[in-house]
Amino acid sequence: MLLLENARVMDPYTGFDGVRALLIDDGGTIREIAETINAEGARRVDLTGMAVTPGFVDTHVHFRDPGQTEKEDVFSGARAAVAGGFTTVVCMANTQPVCDSVETLSGIRTRAAQVENLNILQACAITRGLRGQTLTDFEALLAAGAAGFTDDGVNLSDAALARRAMEEAARRGALLSFHEEDPALLGSPGVNAGSEAARRLGVPGASAGSEFGMIERDIALALETGARVVFQHISAAGSVERIRKGKAAGASIYCEATPHHISLTEDAVLYHGTFARMNPPLRTEADRAAILDGLADGTIDMIATDHAPHTAAEKARGWTSAPSGIIGLETAFSVCNTALVQAGRLTQMQLLEKMSRNPAQIYGLGGKSIEPGNRAELALLDWDCEKVYTEYASKGINTPFTGVPLRGAVVGAIYGARLSGLMR
């Protein structure tokens, strides 16, 4: 048995916030929560000064497995997730081969089952081969364990096909997750259109309108079909505005914001180069402020990292040939605590809602609260320590946050009866 003593228990599901002891049995179930617990023979862990919270849930990660395991695999990705306090992740479908068949999904799930301290869910492609032409077999993939459907990284440009996908998902109660960048309006990826960085790089950059124009279309389709739709990694003030109005109109829509869009602007490209290249790009301070407002008023439901590891050689290429994306699992809590809680934009409990409760509920994951009878899936946090990241469990090092002073850190995680980390 594992006895956690003197822990500040913070549960966004119940709203509880107080110092308690927790007893976890050898099967990984929370057995008791009380001011003091006598458990002879239990392994005692003193968590004075630390918080125990439900483990974080990241609905948007790339583990590159299968097909690009030189960048990441389920095992290195799991180590990164656990180091970041995550106990559940949802992997995207743009693997090689694309996760668009029961065979590929089953192979991924078999490898993921070998990981003992992380719940790895897999989303499947909306269209075969991510080509935007033919829908995958939603029924068969759901039966085989698909967590949802996404062509992440590829915009679903055909409006009629998007409607059919929503109709199919609505019939089956499935969740769709959309990457919204209209290629007809995009310009060039990775950097904001009109920015000084785009001017210096000699590229047109990516228009904010390419994002919020597609979001507006898909809100209308969601209202028409009744589908549940997640808008991924929104980056623009126009997107926040449209999603706010869409929710008020009754659409079953949700959205993600990333730690990098919360904390950085287009100017980061001037300092970090390809380590600040991502799709959609970092935008203006006004866009960042709108995202913070959306998080505060509930328009933005959840924080997702879009963890996207690449090799150092790939990121060392020139701007136009380097891939987009950064790693984010390990730094997420520190970045968000610094940019949101320490800055006074969210309370600690509100941040836990965005990183734990809301994504779990949107994806239909139950039993995540800190209550007797539930499985122990917990993050151990120090809200106030100083943290500087210099090395990573991920195979990737492509992040602009290396060496940046941040506030707060994950010091450990518990998955069932397994305790990982506990580093101060």
ROBA-495768 format. One line per field, with one value per residue (C-alpha): residue in one letter; x, y, z. Coordinates in nm, 3 decimals. Layout:
<pts>
torvex <- [a; ...]
X <- [X; ...]
Y <- [Y; ...]
Z <- [Z; ...]
</pts>
This chain:
<pts>
torvex <- [m; l; l; l; e; n; a; r; v; m; d; p; y; t; g; f; d; g; v; r; a; l; l; i; d; d; g; g; t; i; r; e; i; a; e; t; i; n; a; e; g; a; r; r; v; d; l; t; g; m; a; v; t; p; g; f; v; d; t; h; v; h; f; r; d; p; g; q; t; e; k; e; d; v; f; s; g; a; r; a; a; v; a; g; g; f; t; t; v; v; c; m; a; n; t; q; p; v; c; d; s; v; e; t; l; s; g; i; r; t; r; a; a; q; v; e; n; l; n; i; l; q; a; c; a; i; t; r; g; l; r; g; q; t; l; t; d; f; e; a; l; l; a; a; g; a; a; g; f; t; d; d; g; v; n; l; s; d; a; a; l; a; r; r; a; m; e; e; a; a; r; r; g; a; l; l; s; f; h; e; e; d; p; a; l; l; g; s; p; g; v; n; a; g; s; e; a; a; r; r; l; g; v; p; g; a; s; a; g; s; e; f; g; m; i; e; r; d; i; a; l; a; l; e; t; g; a; r; v; v; f; q; h; i; s; a; a; g; s; v; e; r; i; r; k; g; k; a; a; g; a; s; i; y; c; e; a; t; p; h; h; i; s; l; t; e; d; a; v; l; y; h; g; t; f; a; r; m; n; p; p; l; r; t; e; a; d; r; a; a; i; l; d; g; l; a; d; g; t; i; d; m; i; a; t; d; h; a; p; h; t; a; a; e; k; a; r; g; w; t; s; a; p; s; g; i; i; g; l; e; t; a; f; s; v; c; n; t; a; l; v; q; a; g; r; l; t; q; m; q; l; l; e; k; m; s; r; n; p; a; q; i; y; g; l; g; g; k; s; i; e; p; g; n; r; a; e; l; a; l; l; d; w; d; c; e; k; v; y; t; e; y; a; s; k; g; i; n; t; p; f; t; g; v; p; l; r; g; a; v; v; g; a; i; y; g; a; r; l; s; g; l; m; r]
X <- [0.000; 0.098; 0.018; 0.045; 0.065; 0.030; -0.078; -0.282; -0.558; -0.705; -0.990; -1.155; -1.430; -1.558; -1.405; -1.229; -0.908; -0.752; -0.468; -0.537; -0.379; -0.457; -0.427; -0.385; -0.404; -0.177; -0.427; -0.406; -0.745; -0.791; -0.913; -0.932; -0.898; -0.881; -0.694; -0.482; -0.464; -0.298; -0.188; 0.064; 0.311; 0.225; 0.494; 0.472; 0.539; 0.546; 0.405; 0.427; 0.421; 0.297; -0.043; -0.207; -0.445; -0.614; -0.361; -0.358; -0.531; -0.377; -0.615; -0.360; -0.020; 0.199; 0.396; 0.505; 0.448; 0.440; 0.655; 0.869; 1.004; 1.335; 1.134; 0.930; 0.771; 0.508; 0.771; 0.966; 0.639; 0.503; 0.811; 0.762; 0.392; 0.450; 0.724; 0.465; 0.201; -0.018; -0.194; -0.397; -0.310; -0.490; -0.257; -0.328; -0.386; -0.107; 0.119; 0.291; 0.086; -0.206; -0.426; -0.726; -0.776; -0.856; -0.524; -0.317; -0.524; -0.488; -0.111; -0.086; -0.309; -0.101; 0.219; 0.046; -0.072; 0.293; 0.321; 0.240; 0.205; 0.003; -0.336; -0.267; -0.575; -0.565; -0.770; -0.830; -0.839; -1.161; -1.060; -0.857; -0.493; -0.575; -0.651; -0.986; -1.176; -1.333; -1.451; -1.301; -1.518; -1.629; -1.829; -1.546; -1.287; -1.504; -1.563; -1.184; -1.128; -1.088; -1.106; -1.238; -1.163; -0.929; -0.732; -0.508; -0.248; -0.472; -0.767; -1.092; -1.158; -1.452; -1.762; -1.988; -1.746; -1.718; -2.098; -2.105; -1.836; -2.041; -2.358; -2.176; -2.018; -2.348; -2.520; -2.256; -2.192; -1.832; -1.617; -1.453; -1.141; -1.058; -0.736; -0.868; -0.643; -0.799; -0.518; -0.682; -0.624; -0.323; -0.033; 0.261; 0.274; 0.454; 0.469; 0.198; 0.111; 0.206; 0.461; 0.813; 0.934; 0.751; 0.900; 1.255; 1.203; 1.066; 0.747; 0.381; 0.299; -0.025; -0.340; -0.559; -0.856; -0.757; -0.833; -1.145; -1.306; -1.301; -1.419; -1.717; -1.810; -1.781; -1.982; -2.266; -2.230; -2.218; -2.541; -2.700; -2.593; -2.577; -2.220; -1.975; -1.668; -1.338; -1.148; -0.781; -0.508; -0.689; -0.458; -0.662; -0.892; -1.141; -1.157; -1.231; -1.507; -1.675; -1.656; -1.806; -2.098; -2.132; -2.162; -2.422; -2.617; -2.623; -2.354; -2.190; -1.842; -1.526; -1.179; -0.818; -0.551; -0.184; 0.070; 0.269; -0.025; -0.107; 0.241; 0.418; 0.360; 0.483; 0.801; 0.925; 1.012; 1.272; 1.453; 1.389; 1.366; 1.229; 1.185; 0.896; 0.755; 0.418; 0.079; -0.119; 0.152; 0.212; 0.022; -0.008; -0.033; -0.398; -0.460; -0.285; -0.493; -0.813; -0.708; -0.651; -0.996; -1.145; -0.985; -1.110; -1.473; -1.500; -1.506; -1.187; -1.249; -0.910; -0.536; -0.370; 0.000; 0.007; 0.330; 0.512; 0.869; 1.109; 1.476; 1.737; 1.853; 1.505; 1.468; 1.816; 1.700; 1.617; 1.280; 1.093; 1.196; 1.193; 0.883; 0.637; 0.572; 0.730; 0.738; 0.518; 0.427; 0.703; 0.685; 0.305; 0.220; 0.508; 0.432; 0.059; 0.105; 0.345; 0.134; -0.209; -0.205; 0.098; -0.027; -0.365; -0.572; -0.688; -0.705; -0.516; -0.841; -0.942; -0.612; -0.678; -1.020; -0.858; -0.580; -0.765; -1.140; -1.267; -1.068; -1.158; -1.527; -1.530; -1.373; -1.609; -1.344; -1.497; -1.362; -1.087; -1.178; -0.988; -1.245; -1.247; -1.315; -1.157; -0.831; -0.538; -0.433; -0.266; -0.021; 0.204; 0.266; 0.478; 0.293; 0.561; 0.907; 1.135; 1.188; 1.424; 1.409; 1.740; 1.680; 1.385; 1.253; 1.114; 1.341; 1.267; 1.434; 1.243; 1.097; 1.146; 1.111; 1.456; 1.644; 1.345; 1.277; 0.928; 0.724; 0.585; 0.666; 0.538; 0.734; 0.577; 0.284; 0.088; -0.078; -0.250; -0.003; 0.295; 0.472; 0.696; 0.929; 0.888; 1.177; 1.203]
Y <- [0.000; 0.362; 0.628; 0.991; 1.218; 1.594; 1.649; 1.945; 1.759; 1.969; 1.814; 2.017; 1.755; 1.812; 2.151; 2.011; 2.186; 2.084; 1.897; 1.526; 1.181; 0.935; 0.558; 0.369; -0.010; -0.249; -0.265; 0.109; 0.204; 0.499; 0.338; 0.623; 1.000; 1.153; 1.405; 1.120; 0.753; 0.470; 0.206; -0.035; -0.161; 0.100; 0.290; 0.641; 0.945; 1.289; 1.547; 1.852; 2.162; 1.974; 1.941; 1.618; 1.662; 1.442; 1.356; 1.579; 1.470; 1.579; 1.534; 1.622; 1.452; 1.300; 0.992; 0.922; 0.551; 0.378; 0.513; 0.791; 0.643; 0.825; 1.129; 0.960; 0.625; 0.520; 0.454; 0.780; 0.968; 0.805; 0.906; 1.266; 1.256; 1.115; 1.371; 1.637; 1.499; 1.347; 1.019; 1.006; 1.119; 1.102; 1.038; 1.187; 0.981; 1.112; 0.815; 0.624; 0.439; 0.665; 0.528; 0.475; 0.099; -0.151; -0.323; -0.011; 0.089; -0.257; -0.248; 0.088; -0.025; -0.340; -0.134; 0.120; -0.157; -0.230; 0.109; 0.059; 0.416; 0.602; 0.559; 0.600; 0.652; 0.667; 0.883; 0.759; 0.949; 1.103; 1.029; 0.746; 0.837; 1.191; 1.267; 1.437; 1.222; 0.912; 0.866; 0.590; 0.317; 0.494; 0.197; -0.054; 0.182; 0.274; -0.095; -0.145; 0.127; 0.459; 0.755; 0.987; 1.100; 1.365; 1.451; 1.663; 1.852; 1.850; 2.082; 1.910; 2.151; 1.981; 2.119; 1.839; 1.579; 1.764; 1.754; 1.380; 1.323; 1.517; 1.327; 0.996; 1.102; 1.232; 0.899; 0.708; 0.950; 0.999; 1.305; 1.488; 1.701; 1.953; 2.127; 2.449; 2.617; 2.673; 2.611; 2.853; 3.138; 3.007; 3.178; 2.990; 2.789; 2.836; 3.214; 3.479; 3.677; 4.042; 3.984; 4.121; 3.761; 3.680; 3.990; 3.895; 3.536; 3.654; 3.447; 3.553; 3.377; 3.216; 3.427; 3.424; 3.426; 3.082; 2.956; 3.143; 3.118; 2.738; 2.750; 2.962; 2.710; 2.416; 2.578; 2.614; 2.248; 2.139; 2.327; 2.165; 1.809; 1.803; 1.673; 1.719; 1.897; 2.003; 2.291; 2.219; 2.459; 2.784; 3.081; 3.385; 3.637; 3.584; 3.214; 3.283; 3.526; 3.282; 2.991; 3.204; 3.293; 2.932; 2.803; 3.068; 2.950; 2.595; 2.421; 2.119; 2.258; 2.262; 2.400; 2.361; 2.620; 2.525; 2.641; 2.812; 3.011; 3.107; 3.236; 3.344; 3.577; 3.601; 3.774; 3.442; 3.338; 3.618; 3.467; 3.094; 3.036; 2.695; 2.607; 2.857; 2.732; 2.562; 2.529; 2.739; 2.995; 3.217; 3.539; 3.891; 4.002; 4.090; 3.730; 3.597; 3.828; 3.700; 3.342; 3.434; 3.594; 3.280; 3.060; 3.285; 3.301; 2.932; 2.975; 2.769; 2.439; 2.276; 2.306; 2.056; 2.054; 1.944; 1.769; 1.732; 1.601; 1.633; 1.548; 1.817; 1.771; 1.842; 2.157; 2.271; 2.301; 2.636; 2.789; 2.678; 2.312; 2.261; 2.084; 2.265; 2.173; 2.172; 1.935; 2.033; 1.757; 1.818; 2.197; 2.239; 2.282; 2.519; 2.734; 2.752; 2.814; 3.098; 3.256; 3.202; 3.149; 3.358; 3.630; 3.633; 3.520; 3.184; 3.039; 2.720; 2.525; 2.674; 2.562; 2.210; 2.221; 2.306; 2.047; 1.761; 1.770; 1.927; 1.718; 1.400; 1.486; 1.590; 1.256; 1.062; 0.944; 0.873; 0.790; 1.052; 1.241; 1.192; 0.986; 0.645; 0.367; 0.546; 0.442; 0.659; 0.868; 1.166; 1.449; 1.580; 1.953; 2.228; 2.548; 2.793; 2.655; 2.804; 2.577; 2.591; 2.310; 2.197; 1.833; 1.615; 1.260; 1.304; 1.222; 1.574; 1.893; 2.126; 2.382; 2.754; 2.703; 2.554; 2.773; 2.999; 3.070; 2.943; 2.905; 2.574; 2.217; 1.861; 1.666; 1.325; 1.122; 0.822; 0.574; 0.299; 0.176; 0.308; 0.623; 0.800; 1.090; 1.279; 1.509; 1.846]
Z <- [0.000; -0.058; 0.203; 0.096; 0.399; 0.448; 0.087; -0.029; -0.212; -0.494; -0.689; -0.968; -0.995; -0.642; -0.565; -0.256; -0.150; 0.181; 0.349; 0.376; 0.379; 0.098; 0.116; -0.212; -0.207; -0.396; -0.680; -0.735; -0.588; -0.353; -0.032; 0.217; 0.241; 0.587; 0.800; 0.936; 0.838; 1.028; 0.778; 0.921; 0.663; 0.401; 0.215; 0.355; 0.139; 0.302; 0.058; 0.283; 0.066; -0.241; -0.404; -0.517; -0.810; -1.068; -1.338; -1.643; -1.964; -2.295; -2.587; -2.855; -2.876; -3.144; -3.037; -3.400; -3.351; -3.594; -3.872; -3.726; -3.406; -3.450; -3.333; -3.059; -2.973; -2.723; -2.456; -2.483; -2.529; -2.215; -2.017; -2.131; -2.043; -1.695; -1.629; -1.714; -1.475; -1.745; -1.676; -2.003; -2.355; -2.690; -2.983; -3.325; -3.639; -3.865; -3.807; -4.089; -4.196; -4.111; -3.836; -4.064; -4.032; -3.759; -3.829; -3.766; -3.464; -3.312; -3.355; -3.182; -2.898; -2.851; -2.815; -2.591; -2.359; -2.277; -2.106; -1.738; -1.608; -1.871; -2.035; -2.409; -2.626; -3.005; -3.238; -3.592; -3.919; -4.047; -4.407; -4.552; -4.578; -4.456; -4.820; -4.756; -5.005; -4.844; -4.487; -4.279; -4.129; -3.812; -3.686; -3.716; -3.571; -3.274; -3.205; -3.214; -2.954; -3.138; -2.899; -3.170; -3.523; -3.664; -3.975; -3.754; -3.950; -4.257; -4.304; -4.404; -4.691; -4.865; -4.692; -4.815; -4.683; -4.351; -4.323; -4.394; -4.132; -3.878; -3.966; -3.927; -3.598; -3.461; -3.542; -3.352; -3.066; -3.178; -3.119; -3.412; -3.373; -3.647; -3.752; -3.903; -4.162; -4.503; -4.756; -5.001; -4.753; -4.565; -4.744; -4.593; -4.269; -3.942; -3.897; -3.867; -4.178; -4.149; -3.874; -3.868; -3.859; -4.184; -4.345; -4.244; -4.357; -4.692; -4.669; -4.675; -4.347; -4.233; -4.222; -3.912; -4.148; -4.273; -3.921; -3.814; -4.157; -4.136; -3.774; -3.876; -4.147; -3.913; -3.635; -3.885; -3.982; -3.618; -3.551; -3.857; -3.777; -3.397; -3.408; -3.121; -3.258; -3.100; -3.257; -3.209; -3.090; -3.169; -3.217; -3.327; -3.161; -3.444; -3.358; -2.991; -3.089; -3.327; -3.085; -2.809; -3.036; -3.157; -2.802; -2.723; -3.029; -2.890; -3.094; -2.927; -2.979; -2.770; -2.821; -2.718; -2.649; -2.628; -2.369; -2.646; -2.781; -2.422; -2.342; -2.665; -2.960; -3.317; -3.197; -3.055; -3.412; -3.423; -3.123; -3.152; -3.527; -3.621; -3.252; -3.263; -3.593; -3.551; -3.720; -3.654; -3.586; -3.289; -3.350; -3.206; -2.846; -2.914; -3.024; -2.713; -2.493; -2.657; -2.581; -2.216; -2.207; -2.364; -2.101; -1.822; -1.941; -2.036; -2.413; -2.431; -2.258; -2.231; -2.262; -2.496; -2.579; -2.944; -2.840; -3.173; -3.149; -3.443; -3.476; -3.421; -3.783; -3.916; -3.709; -3.819; -4.180; -4.331; -4.242; -4.553; -4.521; -4.143; -4.004; -3.779; -3.419; -3.075; -2.779; -2.487; -2.243; -1.991; -1.979; -2.000; -1.633; -1.563; -1.867; -1.791; -1.420; -1.503; -1.778; -1.623; -1.247; -1.154; -1.389; -1.214; -1.515; -1.371; -1.023; -0.949; -0.952; -1.287; -1.439; -1.311; -1.476; -1.811; -1.783; -1.613; -1.557; -1.879; -2.128; -1.940; -1.945; -2.311; -2.407; -2.179; -1.932; -1.592; -1.248; -1.248; -0.930; -0.605; -0.419; -0.249; -0.496; -0.793; -0.949; -0.840; -1.140; -0.980; -1.040; -0.764; -0.798; -0.651; -0.746; -0.632; -0.706; -0.968; -1.268; -1.566; -1.822; -1.973; -2.067; -2.159; -2.140; -2.492; -2.785; -2.906; -2.780; -3.015; -2.777; -2.717; -2.341; -2.277; -2.031; -1.963; -1.592; -1.506; -1.189; -1.063; -1.157; -1.160; -0.901; -0.953; -1.078; -0.955; -1.188; -0.996; -0.738; -0.934; -0.812; -1.064; -1.008; -0.681; -0.759; -0.587]
</pts>
